[in-house]
Amino acid sequence: MSGTPQEAYSLGINWSAPNMWFFEVNGVWMNRSYVDLSPIRHEVLPELYTVASSEQELIQMMQDIGKQEKLNEALIINMSIGKVIYLTRSSSLNLNLSLNNLLNNTNIQTGGYQQGRFDYKNYTTAKFPNKYYYAQGFRLYLNVGVKF
C-alpha cells in the first residue's frame, strides 16, 4: 500500500503555565510508507526472458522490476510556545511561536512513485529509478491573532 504511513505514533507534552503562557513539545515517528506503483512495471513483459541468461536471473529480474520500495522511517520533533494577553474583558491578543522539525531532518521521504516509463531494451529499473518527495527541514512560524 502506498500514500500514507502504515505506522504513525505521536507523543506530546502540553503545559499551561501561569499568566496565560502555554508550551508544547510533540514527537512523531512514522514507518512503513511505500512508493506508489506504476502499472508498467506490473504488466506482462513477454520479451523479458530474452535478456536473462538463466532461470534464476529471470526470477531475480522479475522480483527487482515488481518490487515496491519502502520509504525511510521518520522522526519529527516539534515545539510551540504561546501567550494570551487580554486587552479588554472581551478581546485578547494571542501569540504563538512554532518550531517544526527541530532536528532539521531533510531526509524525510513524504512520498514517492515508480516512474511511468520503463527500459524495454535492458529490462532494468536503473534507467528510470523511483522518484521521491521530501519534507522541508527546520521551519519557524509566528502566529499573531486578535480576538474581539
ZIJOPE-V825905 format. One record per helix or strand. SS is the DSSP state (A for helix, B for strand). FROM is the first residue (numbers start at 1). TO is the last residue. If there is no record, write none. Layout:
ss:SS from:FROM to:TO
ss:SS from:FROM to:TO
//
This chain:
ss:B from:7 to:17
ss:A from:18 to:20
ss:B from:21 to:31
ss:B from:34 to:34
ss:B from:36 to:36
ss:A from:39 to:42
ss:A from:48 to:50
ss:A from:55 to:66
ss:B from:70 to:70
ss:B from:74 to:86
ss:B from:92 to:100
ss:B from:109 to:113
ss:B from:119 to:119
ss:B from:124 to:124
ss:B from:131 to:134
ss:B from:139 to:147
//
